[in-house]
Each structure stands twice: as C-alpha cells, then as structure tokens.
C-alpha cells in the first residue's frame, strides 16, 4: 500500500482507509481488506496503533509471530526491535540501536538467567538487526556492578583491560579512623612472600584476563596468610584477588624496620672503631 499527500490530498495507490467504530477514528487495511501488520489505528483518545487495533498508549507498535519488520526505524537515528528478531547475548531482550553514517551502536536490556533480573548492555552489532551476541562493550548488571570489556563484572567497577587515569584517591583521613595500630613485623612477613613472574591460564579469562599473557605479581594465598586485610574473594568460584595498593603500608613499615636495623649496625660499627 502506497500512501502520500499531494496538494493537500491523501492519495492511496492501493489498500483502503476506513472510518471505524466510535472508539477508533481511522483504520488502514491491506488490499484484501484484512487487518494486517501494516494496520494503523487512531482512537478518539489520540492513541496511535501500528499493527494493533487497541493501542494502550500514545504510540504502540505490535507484530505477528513470524512476520518481518518488527521495529521502529528512523533514518540516521534510532532502531527499536523486539526480542524475536534481535538478541543481546542470546537472551530475550529489549534492544535499541543508534544508527548513523558511522555505523551502529546497539544497547538494550538483557535478561540475566542467574539472578532473574535485567542487565543494561552496550555492544557491537552484526547483521541487519541489532544482534550483539556476546560482543558487549559496556554492561550494567542488575546488582549495580558495572563492567567494561566484560559481561560478568564482579565488583562495582570491573574493567577487563588497562586503565589510565590522572588520579586515584582513597579516603584516609585520621578523623575517619579508630583503633589505629602501627604495623609490626612487616619485614619478617614480607620475607615469606614471593614476587613471581607468571602467565595467566584459561580460567583467568572468566575474570577478564588474557590467557598466555606474562605478568609479574604475588600469589594471593601467600599474601592472605600474612596480610589477610589486602586479599578478597571475588567470584562464586572462590578466586582471590590482591589489593596491591594496600601493600604500600606494609612496605613503608618494612623500610623503616630496615632503616632501624641499619642504624643499629652503624652504631655498633662506630663503637667498634672507637675501641
């Protein structure tokens, strides 16, 4: 059915336009006079329906199972489709997609089978519909965790990759603390830790690491035995993580202990020279 206006006249090349019941002002039919997916309905309340005779809001678009074209499409703008023709990570979704001359950026809601809630996702598209598959770029889980480069953020902000920032601040004001104790035996405890070189294995990929990459660090279980305060369990599998920044306090006290030992040795040496 072709529809256009010519010199203020409504022109139909095919199909029908009919006034309908008191509750509906105009309906559009196909050439066979049946109500098809292309039906447009306006009610006396000002509601517009496309593909439905009973729009429940100012604009409602419906579709029939197995029929194509389940979307709003605005040129150089937004595409909205239902879960039947598009997927976000393989689950039933409500995806949206911005489309312009530079390409498409889909985003939408993803049903989380583990929690029963919905996640907000942004990713890369493929095909004619906003089918992101697992190509997420940004995820907000229903528990509030945010993931960049990962679909399974395990903390409030989880970045799978390198982070560059001009600063990183942690509250440390003495007015916020109580029961303060200076660390003791830091040097002895550090002596039990190993600085190691290692490669990530395949299981580390679940936390956003790249298997085969060689890095340096420590072993969380060894650190936990000496300084449990800087180790956390971060996944349902029980994987452990180390807050390397908090080891700074340990290193400060270890250096001070070394300095004290050095000063004591120097004093003994001076005393021996005077004899």
C-alpha positions in Angstrom: 0.0 0.0 0.0 1.5 3.4 -1.1 0.4 6.5 0.9 1.3 10.1 0.3 -0.1 13.6 0.3 -0.3 15.6 -3.0 -1.5 19.2 -2.9 -3.2 18.6 0.4 -4.9 15.5 -0.9 -4.5 12.0 0.6 -3.5 9.6 -2.1 -3.6 5.7 -1.8 -2.2 3.7 -4.7 -3.5 0.6 -3.1 -5.3 -0.6 0.1 -8.1 1.1 1.9 -8.7 3.8 4.6 -11.9 3.5 6.5 -13.7 5.3 9.3 -14.4 2.7 12.0 -16.3 2.4 15.3 -16.8 5.3 17.6 -13.8 4.2 19.6 -11.5 4.3 16.6 -11.3 7.2 14.1 -9.3 5.6 11.2 -8.0 2.2 10.3 -5.8 1.3 7.4 -6.3 -2.1 5.7 -4.3 -4.0 3.1 -5.5 -4.7 -0.4 -7.5 -7.7 0.7 -9.4 -5.7 3.3 -8.0 -7.6 6.2 -6.2 -6.3 9.3 -2.5 -6.9 8.6 0.7 -5.9 10.3 0.6 -2.6 8.4 -2.7 -1.6 10.1 -2.6 1.9 11.6 -5.3 2.8 14.1 -6.1 6.1 15.8 -8.5 6.2 18.7 -10.7 9.0 19.9 -8.2 9.3 22.8 -5.4 10.2 20.5 -3.6 6.9 20.8 -1.9 5.6 17.6 -1.5 1.9 17.0 0.6 0.2 14.3 -0.2 -3.5 13.9 -2.8 -3.3 16.6 -6.4 -2.1 16.8 -6.3 -1.3 20.6 -3.2 0.9 21.3 -2.7 1.2 25.0 -0.5 4.3 24.9 0.1 7.3 22.7 2.1 5.0 20.3 2.0 1.2 20.4 3.6 -1.0 17.7 2.7 -4.6 17.6 3.6 -7.5 15.3 2.5 -11.0 14.4 4.8 -14.0 15.1 6.8 -15.0 12.1 6.3 -11.7 10.3 9.2 -9.4 9.4 9.7 -5.8 10.2 9.4 -5.8 14.0 10.9 -2.4 14.6 10.8 1.4 14.6 13.4 2.7 12.1 14.3 6.3 11.9 16.9 7.2 9.2 20.2 8.3 10.9 18.6 7.6 14.2 17.1 5.0 16.5 16.1 1.4 15.7 13.9 -0.4 18.3 13.2 -4.1 17.9 11.7 -6.9 20.0 13.5 -10.0 21.3 12.2 -12.1 18.5 14.4 -10.6 15.8 17.3 -9.5 17.8 19.4 -10.8 20.7 21.7 -9.4 23.3 23.9 -12.2 24.5 21.5 -14.8 23.2 18.7 -14.0 25.7 15.3 -12.4 25.1 15.8 -8.7 25.1 14.6 -5.2 24.5 17.4 -3.8 22.4 17.7 -0.3 20.9 20.2 0.8 18.3 21.5 4.2 17.2 22.4 4.2 13.5 24.2 6.9 11.6 26.7 7.2 8.8 29.5 5.9 11.0 27.7 2.6 11.8 25.5 1.2 14.5 25.8 1.2 18.3 23.2 -1.2 19.9 22.1 -1.0 23.5 19.4 -2.5 25.5 18.2 -4.8 28.3 19.5 -8.3 28.8 17.7 -11.0 30.9 20.1 -12.4 33.5 19.3 -16.1 33.9 21.4 -16.3 37.1 19.7 -13.5 39.0 16.4 -13.3 37.3 16.9 -9.6 36.7 17.9 -7.4 33.8 21.2 -6.0 32.7 21.9 -2.9 30.7 24.3 -3.6 27.8 26.1 -1.7 25.1 28.0 -3.6 22.4 28.8 -4.1 18.8 26.2 -5.1 16.2 26.1 -7.6 13.4 23.6 -8.3 10.7 20.6 -6.3 9.7 19.2 -6.3 13.3 20.9 -5.2 16.5 22.2 -8.7 17.3 25.0 -8.1 19.8 25.7 -11.8 20.6 28.3 -11.6 23.3 30.1 -8.6 21.8 29.5 -6.4 24.9 31.5 -3.3 25.4 29.7 -2.0 28.5 27.5 -3.8 31.0 25.5 -2.7 34.0 24.3 -5.7 35.9 21.1 -5.8 37.8 23.1 -5.8 41.1 24.6 -2.4 40.2 28.0 -3.8 39.1 29.5 -2.1 36.0 31.7 -4.0 33.5 33.8 -2.5 30.7 35.1 -5.1 28.3 33.5 -7.9 30.4 30.0 -9.4 30.6 30.4 -10.5 34.2 31.6 -7.6 36.4 32.4 -9.0 39.9 32.7 -5.6 41.6 31.1 -2.2 41.4 33.5 -1.3 38.6 35.3 -4.1 36.7 37.5 -3.2 33.7 38.9 -6.0 31.6 42.0 -4.3 30.3 44.3 -1.5 31.2 43.0 1.6 32.9 44.6 5.1 32.5 43.7 7.8 35.0 45.1 11.1 36.2 44.5 10.2 39.8 43.1 7.6 42.2 42.0 8.6 45.7 41.0 6.5 48.7 39.6 8.0 51.9 42.4 8.1 54.6 41.6 11.0 56.9 42.5 10.2 60.5 39.2 11.6 61.6 37.5 8.7 59.8 39.5 6.0 61.7 39.7 4.4 65.1 41.6 1.7 66.9 44.7 2.6 64.9 47.8 0.3 65.3 51.2 0.6 63.7 52.1 -2.5 61.7 54.8 -4.6 63.3 56.9 -7.4 62.0 56.3 -6.2 58.4 59.8 -7.2 57.2 59.5 -10.7 58.6 56.1 -11.2 57.0 57.3 -9.8 53.6 60.1 -12.3 53.7 57.5 -15.1 53.4 56.0 -13.7 50.2 57.3 -14.3 46.7 57.4 -11.9 43.8 56.7 -14.1 40.8 56.6 -14.0 37.0 53.7 -16.0 35.6 51.3 -16.5 32.7 47.5 -16.3 33.0 45.7 -19.6 32.3 42.4 -20.2 30.5 40.4 -20.0 33.8 41.6 -16.4 34.3 39.7 -15.4 31.1 36.5 -15.5 33.2 37.8 -12.5 35.1 38.8 -10.6 32.0 42.5 -11.7 31.8 44.1 -12.8 28.6 45.5 -16.3 28.8 49.1 -16.6 27.9 50.0 -13.1 28.9 53.1 -12.9 31.0 53.0 -10.6 34.1 54.6 -10.2 37.4 52.9 -10.1 40.8 52.3 -12.1 44.0 50.3 -15.2 45.0 47.0 -14.3 46.7 47.0 -17.3 49.1 50.6 -16.5 50.3 49.7 -12.8 50.9 46.5 -13.8 52.7 48.5 -15.9 55.2 50.5 -12.8 56.2 48.1 -9.9 55.4 44.5 -11.1 55.1 43.3 -7.5 55.0 44.5 -7.0 51.5 43.0 -10.1 50.0 39.4 -10.6 48.9 37.4 -13.5 47.4 35.9 -12.0 44.2 33.9 -14.7 42.4 31.5 -17.6 43.0 34.3 -20.0 42.2 36.3 -18.6 45.2 39.0 -16.9 43.2 41.1 -14.5 45.2 42.4 -11.0 44.4 45.0 -8.8 46.0 44.7 -5.1 46.6 48.3 -4.2 45.6 47.9 -0.6 46.7 47.4 -1.5 50.3 50.7 -3.3 50.4 52.2 0.2 50.3 51.6 0.5 54.1 53.4 -2.8 54.6 56.4 -1.6 52.5 56.6 1.6 54.4 56.9 -0.1 57.8 59.3 -2.7 56.3 61.6 0.0 55.0 61.5 1.7 58.5 62.4 -1.6 60.1 65.4 -2.0 57.7 66.4 1.6 58.5 66.3 0.9 62.2 68.4 -2.3 61.7 70.9 -0.3 59.5 71.2 2.4 62.1 71.8 -0.2 64.8 74.6 -1.8 62.7 76.2 1.6 62.0 76.2 2.4 65.8 77.9 -0.9 66.5 80.4 -0.3 63.8 81.2 3.2 65.2 81.5 1.8 68.7 84.0 -0.9 67.5 86.1 1.7 65.6 86.5 3.7 68.8 88.0 0.8 70.7 
